[in-house]
């Protein structure tokens, strides 16, 4: 039986600082709702979330229960804060500051990991450092050279660790192949399922808080009218429906799947579920928040294509990520959320032809219909959730 491993308050504090990067990405997109702005947001967050995942896996294996670990984790928080402050100008004047902060994030991560795995961390720490140095180099350039270095960073991030693992494994003698190379999967195979699911759930709920903050930022100093209050309520209803889809229907089942997965297979499953699938979920909330920020003060007006697309596109990207999350973990059904993904995109012309208020209302209707359909025709998840709750209450 696994030893219970819960998320510490320092890890939660760390997540609060990290989510400020998402707040800044929302600001960046709201100021430039275009393909260029969306591309910058996608590239920056993909790089940042890679190292967030690295720290989530780190504290799963190396809990911050000693003074030196706590101090190092706080230093990493400071480096993430520097990155966050530089996000709006990461492709301009703030590029070097962003790169320096990111290099420090990587160095602290590697230093902390050596406490659990010694020099075995080098084969994945060095690619992380090369990625960070590429981001730093991008800060010295503008235009295509900067974009090229950011793309190089992504290439290093995703490809180099796999190549190193394959080359090292192929060069080992058959008798030594199993022990010659300690891969990330080998090192983190025994990761706590309970901690992994809880940590990412807490991150997601903090990001949902960002969508609520966007409502207040969007209203600014405007007088509170019935229309604005109604629009704010609809935006909150959309965020609540997205919350319901993960936390009521999926989170408990995800923990069960990880608990039932062999320890040596958990890292690969975590990468698929909590990096590749979670990335669009988190980005979707940020994009939706940017749409809310641009819409909430103009609810009675025809929306420009950018804000209308941000509202619907953010929800659709979240749903697509959630569908990928469910597919990876074998959680069903998919048909209701797949249909909702298509239908929310159909609200874009509605917002452009009528008003933002009507698009928000249409998004609420689509999401509620999907949830009602799941509850009506796929009640197994709800029953399982209730059974777990009852068992937990009885054991208490």
C-alpha positions as CSV (number, residue, x, y, z in Angstrom):
1,X,0.0,0.0,0.0
2,X,1.3,3.5,-0.9
3,X,2.1,6.0,1.8
4,X,-0.3,8.9,1.6
5,X,1.3,11.9,0.0
6,X,-0.7,15.2,0.0
7,X,0.2,18.5,-1.6
8,X,2.0,20.8,0.8
9,X,1.1,24.5,1.4
10,X,4.4,25.5,-0.1
11,X,3.6,23.7,-3.3
12,X,0.2,25.5,-3.4
13,X,2.0,28.8,-2.9
14,X,4.3,27.8,-5.7
15,X,1.3,27.2,-8.0
16,X,-0.2,30.6,-7.1
17,X,3.0,32.3,-8.3
18,X,3.1,30.1,-11.5
19,X,-0.5,31.0,-12.3
20,X,0.5,34.6,-12.5
21,X,2.2,33.6,-15.8
22,X,-1.2,32.6,-17.1
23,X,-2.6,35.9,-15.9
24,X,0.1,37.7,-17.9
25,X,-0.6,35.5,-20.9
26,X,-4.3,36.6,-20.7
27,X,-3.2,40.2,-20.7
28,X,-0.9,39.6,-23.7
29,X,-3.7,37.9,-25.7
30,X,-6.3,40.5,-24.7
31,X,-4.0,43.3,-26.0
32,X,-3.3,41.4,-29.3
33,X,-6.1,39.0,-30.2
34,X,-4.6,37.9,-33.5
35,X,-2.8,34.9,-34.9
36,X,0.5,36.5,-33.9
37,X,-0.6,37.1,-30.3
38,X,-2.1,33.6,-30.1
39,X,1.1,32.1,-31.4
40,X,3.2,33.9,-28.8
41,X,0.9,32.8,-26.0
42,X,1.1,29.2,-27.2
43,X,4.8,29.1,-27.5
44,X,5.5,30.9,-24.2
45,X,3.1,28.7,-22.2
46,X,4.2,25.5,-23.7
47,X,7.8,26.2,-22.6
48,X,6.7,27.4,-19.1
49,X,4.3,24.5,-18.5
50,X,7.0,22.0,-19.3
51,X,9.0,23.2,-16.3
52,X,5.9,23.5,-14.1
53,X,5.3,19.8,-14.8
54,X,9.0,19.2,-13.9
55,X,8.4,20.8,-10.5
56,X,5.2,18.9,-10.0
57,X,7.0,15.6,-10.6
58,X,9.9,16.9,-8.5
59,X,7.9,17.5,-5.4
60,X,6.1,14.2,-5.9
61,X,9.5,12.6,-5.4
62,X,11.4,15.2,-3.4
63,X,8.9,16.8,-1.0
64,X,9.8,20.2,0.3
65,X,10.1,18.9,3.9
66,X,13.6,20.2,4.6
67,X,14.9,23.8,4.9
68,X,17.3,23.6,1.9
69,X,14.5,22.2,-0.3
70,X,12.1,24.9,0.8
71,X,14.6,27.7,0.2
72,X,15.4,26.4,-3.3
73,X,11.7,26.0,-4.1
74,X,11.1,29.6,-3.0
75,X,14.0,30.8,-5.2
76,X,12.4,28.9,-8.1
77,X,9.1,30.8,-7.4
78,X,11.1,34.0,-7.6
79,X,12.4,33.0,-11.0
80,X,8.9,32.1,-12.3
81,X,7.8,35.5,-11.1
82,X,10.5,37.2,-13.2
83,X,9.3,35.1,-16.2
84,X,5.7,36.2,-15.5
85,X,6.6,39.8,-15.3
86,X,8.4,39.6,-18.6
87,X,5.7,37.7,-20.4
88,X,4.0,40.7,-22.1
89,X,7.3,41.7,-23.7
90,X,8.9,38.3,-24.0
91,X,9.2,38.7,-27.7
92,X,10.6,42.2,-27.3
93,X,12.3,44.3,-24.6
94,X,11.6,41.7,-21.9
95,X,13.0,38.7,-23.7
96,X,16.4,38.6,-22.0
97,X,14.8,39.0,-18.5
98,X,12.4,36.2,-19.4
99,X,15.3,34.0,-20.5
100,X,17.4,34.6,-17.4
101,X,14.5,33.8,-15.2
102,X,13.8,30.6,-17.1
103,X,17.5,29.5,-17.0
104,X,17.3,29.9,-13.2
105,X,14.1,27.9,-13.0
106,X,15.9,25.0,-14.8
107,X,19.0,25.2,-12.7
108,X,17.1,25.1,-9.4
109,X,15.0,22.2,-10.7
110,X,18.1,20.2,-11.5
111,X,19.7,21.0,-8.2
112,X,16.7,19.8,-6.3
113,X,16.5,16.6,-8.3
114,X,20.1,15.6,-7.5
115,X,19.0,15.1,-3.9
116,X,16.9,12.1,-5.1
117,X,18.8,10.8,-8.1
118,X,22.3,12.3,-8.0
119,X,24.1,12.6,-11.3
120,X,21.4,10.5,-13.0
121,X,19.5,13.8,-13.6
122,X,22.1,15.0,-16.1
123,X,20.6,13.3,-19.2
124,X,17.3,15.2,-18.8
125,X,18.7,18.3,-17.0
126,X,21.1,19.2,-19.8
127,X,18.4,19.3,-22.5
128,X,16.3,21.5,-20.2
129,X,19.2,23.8,-19.8
130,X,19.8,23.9,-23.6
131,X,16.1,24.7,-24.1
132,X,16.4,27.6,-21.5
133,X,19.6,28.9,-23.2
134,X,17.8,28.9,-26.5
135,X,15.0,31.0,-25.0
136,X,17.6,33.3,-23.5
137,X,19.3,33.7,-26.9
138,X,15.9,34.6,-28.4
139,X,15.7,37.6,-26.2
140,X,18.6,39.2,-28.1
141,X,16.7,39.1,-31.4
142,X,13.5,40.3,-33.0
143,X,11.3,38.9,-35.7
144,X,12.1,35.6,-37.5
145,X,15.4,34.9,-35.6
146,X,13.6,35.2,-32.3
147,X,10.8,32.9,-33.5
148,X,13.4,30.4,-34.8
149,X,15.1,30.2,-31.4
150,X,11.8,29.7,-29.6
151,X,11.0,26.9,-32.1
152,X,14.5,25.4,-31.4
153,X,13.7,25.5,-27.7
154,X,10.5,23.5,-28.2
155,X,12.4,21.0,-30.4
156,X,15.0,20.5,-27.7
157,X,12.4,20.2,-25.1
158,X,10.4,17.4,-26.8
159,X,13.0,15.6,-28.9
160,X,16.4,15.6,-27.3
161,X,15.5,13.7,-24.1
162,X,13.9,10.9,-26.2
163,X,17.0,10.8,-28.5
164,X,19.4,10.7,-25.5
165,X,17.4,7.9,-23.9
166,X,17.3,5.8,-27.1
167,X,21.0,6.3,-28.0
168,X,22.2,5.5,-24.4
169,X,20.0,2.4,-24.2
170,X,21.1,1.2,-27.6
171,X,24.8,1.6,-26.6
172,X,24.5,-0.5,-23.5
173,X,25.3,-4.2,-23.3
174,X,22.3,-6.5,-23.2
175,X,23.1,-7.5,-19.6
176,X,23.5,-3.9,-18.6
177,X,20.7,-2.3,-20.7
178,X,18.2,-2.4,-17.8
179,X,20.5,-0.6,-15.4
180,X,22.9,1.4,-17.6
181,X,20.3,4.2,-18.2
182,X,18.0,5.6,-15.7
183,X,15.2,7.2,-17.7
184,X,12.8,9.7,-16.3
185,X,10.1,7.0,-16.5
186,X,12.3,4.7,-14.4
187,X,13.1,7.4,-11.9
188,X,9.5,8.6,-11.5
189,X,7.7,5.4,-11.9
190,X,6.9,5.2,-8.2
191,X,5.3,8.6,-8.2
192,X,2.3,9.0,-5.8
193,X,-1.0,8.9,-7.8
194,X,-2.8,10.8,-5.0
195,X,-0.3,13.7,-5.0
196,X,-0.2,13.9,-8.8
197,X,-3.9,14.2,-9.3
198,X,-4.4,16.6,-6.4
199,X,-1.5,18.9,-7.5
200,X,-2.9,19.3,-11.0
201,X,-6.4,19.7,-9.7
202,X,-5.3,22.5,-7.4
203,X,-3.5,24.2,-10.3
204,X,-6.6,24.0,-12.5
205,X,-8.9,25.5,-9.8
206,X,-6.4,28.4,-9.4
207,X,-6.5,29.0,-13.2
208,X,-10.3,29.0,-13.0
209,X,-9.9,31.8,-10.5
210,X,-8.1,33.7,-13.3
211,X,-11.3,33.6,-15.4
212,X,-13.2,35.2,-12.5
213,X,-10.6,37.9,-12.1
214,X,-10.9,38.7,-15.8
215,X,-14.6,39.5,-15.2
216,X,-13.6,42.2,-12.7
217,X,-10.8,43.6,-14.9
218,X,-13.1,43.7,-17.9
219,X,-15.7,45.8,-16.1
220,X,-13.1,48.3,-14.9
221,X,-14.7,51.5,-13.6
222,X,-17.9,51.0,-15.5
223,X,-21.1,51.4,-13.4
224,X,-22.7,48.2,-12.4
225,X,-25.8,47.8,-14.5
226,X,-28.2,44.9,-14.9
227,X,-26.6,44.0,-18.2
228,X,-23.1,43.9,-16.8
229,X,-24.2,41.9,-13.8
230,X,-26.0,39.5,-16.1
231,X,-23.0,39.1,-18.3
232,X,-20.8,38.5,-15.3
233,X,-23.1,35.8,-14.1
234,X,-23.1,34.1,-17.5
235,X,-19.3,34.2,-17.7
236,X,-19.2,32.6,-14.2
237,X,-21.7,30.0,-15.3
238,X,-19.5,29.0,-18.2
239,X,-16.4,28.7,-15.9
240,X,-18.5,26.7,-13.4
241,X,-19.7,24.3,-16.1
242,X,-16.1,23.7,-17.2
243,X,-15.2,23.2,-13.5
244,X,-18.0,20.6,-13.2
245,X,-16.8,18.6,-16.2
246,X,-13.4,18.0,-14.6
247,X,-13.9,18.0,-10.9
248,X,-17.3,16.3,-10.6
249,X,-17.0,13.9,-13.5
250,X,-13.2,13.2,-14.1
251,X,-10.9,13.9,-11.2
252,X,-11.9,11.0,-8.9
253,X,-11.8,8.6,-11.8
254,X,-8.4,9.9,-12.8
255,X,-7.0,9.1,-9.4
256,X,-8.5,5.6,-9.6
257,X,-6.8,5.0,-12.9
258,X,-3.4,6.2,-11.7
259,X,-3.7,4.1,-8.5
260,X,-4.5,1.0,-10.6
261,X,-1.6,1.7,-13.0
262,X,1.7,-0.2,-12.4
263,X,4.2,2.2,-10.8
264,X,6.7,1.9,-13.7
265,X,4.0,3.1,-16.1
266,X,2.7,6.1,-14.2
267,X,5.2,8.7,-15.5
268,X,4.4,8.1,-19.2
269,X,0.7,8.2,-18.4
270,X,1.2,11.4,-16.4
271,X,2.9,13.0,-19.3
272,X,0.1,12.2,-21.6
273,X,-2.7,13.2,-19.2
274,X,-1.2,16.0,-17.2
275,X,1.0,17.6,-19.8
276,X,-0.2,17.1,-23.3
277,X,-3.9,17.0,-22.5
278,X,-3.8,19.5,-19.6
279,X,-1.9,22.0,-21.8
280,X,-4.9,22.9,-24.0
281,X,-7.2,22.8,-20.9
282,X,-5.2,25.5,-19.2
283,X,-4.7,27.5,-22.3
284,X,-8.4,27.3,-23.1
285,X,-9.2,28.9,-19.8
286,X,-6.7,31.7,-20.5
287,X,-8.1,32.3,-23.9
288,X,-11.7,32.4,-22.6
289,X,-10.6,34.8,-19.9
290,X,-9.1,37.1,-22.5
291,X,-12.4,37.0,-24.4
292,X,-14.3,37.8,-21.3
293,X,-12.0,40.7,-20.5
294,X,-12.7,42.2,-24.0
295,X,-16.4,41.5,-24.0
296,X,-17.8,42.2,-20.5
297,X,-17.8,46.0,-21.0
298,X,-19.4,45.7,-24.4
299,X,-22.1,43.1,-23.9
300,X,-24.8,44.9,-26.0
301,X,-22.5,45.5,-29.0
302,X,-21.6,43.3,-32.0
303,X,-18.4,41.6,-31.2
304,X,-15.4,41.8,-33.4
305,X,-14.2,38.4,-34.7
306,X,-11.2,38.3,-32.2
307,X,-13.2,38.5,-28.9
308,X,-16.0,36.3,-30.3
309,X,-13.4,33.7,-31.3
310,X,-11.6,34.0,-28.0
311,X,-14.8,33.3,-26.1
312,X,-15.8,30.3,-28.1
313,X,-12.3,29.1,-29.0
314,X,-11.2,29.1,-25.4
315,X,-14.1,26.9,-24.4
316,X,-13.5,24.6,-27.4
317,X,-9.8,24.3,-26.7
318,X,-10.6,23.4,-23.1
319,X,-13.1,20.7,-24.2
320,X,-10.7,19.3,-26.7
321,X,-8.0,19.0,-24.0
322,X,-10.6,17.4,-21.7
323,X,-11.5,14.9,-24.4
324,X,-7.8,14.0,-24.9
325,X,-7.5,13.7,-21.1
326,X,-10.4,11.3,-21.0
327,X,-9.1,9.3,-24.0
328,X,-5.7,8.8,-22.3
329,X,-7.2,7.6,-19.1
330,X,-10.1,5.6,-20.7
331,X,-12.8,7.7,-19.2
332,X,-16.0,8.0,-21.2
333,X,-18.2,8.8,-22.9
334,X,-16.8,11.3,-25.4
335,X,-19.8,12.0,-27.7
336,X,-21.5,14.7,-25.6
337,X,-18.4,16.7,-25.1
338,X,-17.3,16.2,-28.7
339,X,-20.7,17.6,-29.8
340,X,-20.3,20.5,-27.4
341,X,-16.9,21.3,-28.8
342,X,-18.4,21.8,-32.3
343,X,-21.4,23.7,-31.0
344,X,-19.5,26.2,-29.0
345,X,-17.5,27.2,-32.1
346,X,-20.9,27.8,-33.9
347,X,-21.5,30.6,-31.4
348,X,-18.8,32.8,-33.0
349,X,-21.1,34.2,-35.8
350,X,-23.8,34.7,-33.2
351,X,-21.6,37.0,-31.2
352,X,-20.6,38.9,-34.3
353,X,-24.1,39.2,-35.7
354,X,-26.0,40.0,-32.5
355,X,-24.1,40.8,-29.2
356,X,-21.7,39.4,-26.7
357,X,-24.4,38.8,-24.2
358,X,-26.2,36.4,-26.5
359,X,-23.0,34.5,-27.3
360,X,-22.3,34.0,-23.6
361,X,-25.9,32.8,-23.1
362,X,-25.5,30.4,-26.0
363,X,-22.2,29.0,-24.5
364,X,-24.0,28.4,-21.2
365,X,-26.8,26.6,-22.9
366,X,-24.4,24.3,-24.9
367,X,-22.4,23.4,-21.8
368,X,-25.4,22.8,-19.6
369,X,-27.0,20.6,-22.3
370,X,-23.8,18.5,-22.5
371,X,-23.7,18.0,-18.7
372,X,-27.4,17.2,-18.5
373,X,-27.0,14.7,-21.4
374,X,-24.1,13.0,-19.5
375,X,-26.1,12.8,-16.3
376,X,-29.1,11.4,-18.1
377,X,-27.4,8.9,-20.5
378,X,-24.0,8.3,-18.8
379,X,-24.7,8.2,-15.1
380,X,-21.9,5.7,-14.3
381,X,-19.4,8.5,-13.4
382,X,-21.8,10.2,-11.0
383,X,-22.7,6.8,-9.3
384,X,-19.0,6.0,-8.9
385,X,-18.4,9.5,-7.4
386,X,-21.2,9.1,-5.0
387,X,-20.0,5.6,-4.0
388,X,-16.5,7.0,-3.3
389,X,-18.0,9.9,-1.3
390,X,-20.1,7.5,0.8
391,X,-17.1,5.2,1.4
392,X,-15.0,8.2,2.5
393,X,-17.8,9.4,4.8
394,X,-18.2,5.9,6.3
395,X,-14.5,5.5,6.9
396,X,-14.4,8.8,8.6
